[in-house]
Amino acid sequence: MSPTGRETVLGEGAYVIPPLSQVELYDLRAQEHDEDLVGITSDGVPLEARTSLVTYSIAPGELAALDHEVGRDYYEVVVKPLVRSTVRRVLSGYRADELDPATLVAVQRQITVLAAERLRPFHILLDSIDLRTLAIVMSEESYRTVLDVGVLEQRLLAQPQRLEVARQRGEERRARARAIAAANAHLAPTLTPEVLKDDAVRATSALLSSPSTHVVVEDGTHPMTLEVP
């Protein structure tokens, strides 16, 4: 920056710097950083990609804007946080058992494209993100998470079958209820007082003829008593 407050981008070469001017040095070549990137899959498994390589550069012609809006520490301020959050976002859309070598290539490409889109407004071009040694973080907690998710999956898979069994049982019970209701509706008009009285007499006669029934005849002021052991 010159003493007049104007910002000028200097290219490669030797320059005479006026007094009171301030020069900020930027490397316009492609930059590389090693990062330990972590994330959690959709089924709760923690993953870590150690020494992953992030390759990026400053957009041509946008150095002054980068310096004014972000500053020299643009990697720590913008690149690193956005790359890490993008890795977490993408990995959260996959299950741990889906991350085979072929899928990892697609995941890496997806992370690179998304991170590049997020970094471009900050005048940074992201070339690539190379995930290296992506592996599950082995710990008691991660192992327990895998087991818990597996049990939950089995329950979820069995739930439709349980619902189907319950639905079939409900249909069977409704069918039996409709059959009983139809039979009662057909029988009800025939149950006249005379028919009911005749059925009562026959039921009493059948009970009296049972070998286990004892008849006690009293003085006539009380009805007959039946004792059934």
N, C-alpha and C positions, 0 to 999 in steps of 0.2 A: 504494500500500500504506500502511495506517495504522500508527501507532506500536505498536498491539497485534498487528501481523502479519496482520491480516485484509485480504483483497483485495476491492475493491469496484469494479464497473464503473460509471463515470460517463457519463451520456448527454450530449447537447448542452446547452449553457447555461453559466451562470456559477455557480461554486462557491467556497465558502470552504474553503481547504485548511488543516487543522490543522498546527501545527508538527511537524517531524520526519516528516511524511508524504511519500511519494514518488509522483509522478504520471508515468506513462508514456503518451505520446500515440500513439494509433493512428488511422489514417484508415479508417473503416468503409465508405467509398464504393468503388466499383469502381476498381481500379488497373490501369494499363497499363504494360507494359515492352516495349521493343524488344530483340530478341535475334537474334544471328547463329547460326542452328541448322545443324548439320552432321550428316551420316550417310553410310553406305555401303550401297549396294544389294546384293542377294543375289549379283550377278555381279561384285562388287568395284569398282563405280564410285563415286567419292566425290562427294557432293552437298552443296550449301550453299544455305541459304535466308536471305539477308541481311535485316536489319531486320524480322524476323517479329514480329508483335504478339501478346503474351500478355496476356489480360484475366482478372482474378481478383478475389476479394474475401474478406473474413473471414466465416465462417459466423455468422449472427446468434445471439447468446446464448452464443457459445463463445470470446469474446475472452479471458476470464480463463484458460481452459484453454490457449489458444494462447500467451499470455504466459508461463504457468508451464512449458509443455512445450518450447516452441521459442524464444520471445523475440522482441524487436523486429525482429531481422534475419532474419525468417522467409523473406523472398524469396530471399536468398542461401543460406540454410541448407537450405531445403526446396524452394521452388517452382522455382528455376532448375535445380538438379541433376536433379530428377525430370522436368521438361519436356524437358531435353536428352537424358536417357537414354531417355525414351519415344519421342522422334523417331528416335533411332538404332535402337531396337528395331523400330519399325514399318517404317521404310525398308528395313531388312535383309530384310524379307519380300517385297520387290518387285524385279523386274529394272528396269534403267534404261530399256529400251525400252517398258516397260509404263506409265510415268508420263506418260501423255497428260493433257490438261486434265480430262477426265471422271474419270480415275482419281485425279488429284490432289485432287479434291473429296472423294472417298471416303477417301483417305489422311489428309487434314486432319481429317475427322470422326472417323476411327479414333484418331488421335493425341489429339484433344481428349477423347474418351470415356475412353480408357485413362488419360491423365494426370489427368483429374478423379477417377477411381476411386482412383488412387494418392495424390492430395493430400487427399482427404476425411478420412482418419483424422487429419490434422494440422490440422483445423478450417479448411480453406481450400476455397473454392468456385471452381473454374476455369470461367470462362464460355466462353472460346474461345481457340484458337491459330490465327492467320492466317499461313499460310506464304506469304511473298512472294518473288518472283524465285527460285524453286527452279531451280537449274541445276547442271550438271556442273562440277566444279572442273577447269578445263583445265590440264593439266600433262603433262610427258613421262611421268610415272609413271602417271597416269590413262589416257592414251592407250594406253600399253603394256598396262595391265590390261585395257582393252576388247578389244584385239587378242588377248591371251592367252586370255581367256574365250571369244572367238569361235572360235578354233582348237580349244579344248577341247570346245566344244559340237559342232562339226563331227565331231570324233572320237567323241563319245558318240552322236551321231545315226547315224554309220556303223557303230558297234559291233554293233547288232542284225542289220544286213545281213551283216556278216562272220560272225557266229555262224550265221546261217541258211545261208550258202554252205558253211561248214565242216560243218554238220549234214548237208546234202544230199550232200556229197562222202563223208562218213563212211557214209551209208546206201548210196551206190553201191558203195563198197568192201566193205561187209559183204555186199551182195547178190552181188557177184562171188565173194567168199570162200565164201559158202554154195553157189553153183553149182559151184565147183571141188570143194568137199568132197563134194557130192552125186555128182558125176561120178566122183571117186576111190572113193567108197564103192560105186558101182555096178560099177566096173571091177576093184576089188581081188579079188573072189572068182574072177575069170576068169584071174588071173595065176598059173598053175601053173608048176612048173619046166620042163615041156615047152614051154609057150608062151614063157617067157622065153628058153629056149635057141634056139627057132626064130626069135625076134625078133633075137637076137644074130647068128645065121647070116645072116639077111637084111641086117642092117645092115653086116656085114663084106663081103658080096657087093656091096652097093651102093657101099661105099667102094673095093673093088678095081676096080670098073668105071669109076671116076672117071678122066678123062684126066689129072688133076693128081697122081695117086697113083703112086708108084714102089715096086715090090716088090723087096726084096733077099732072095734065098734063100741061107742060110748052110749050114754043114756038117751040119745036122740035129740037132746037140746043143742048138741054141737055137731058139726059135720064130721064125716068119717075122716080118720087120721091115717095117713100112710107113712110107714117107717121104712126108709130105704137105707141099709147100712152102707 
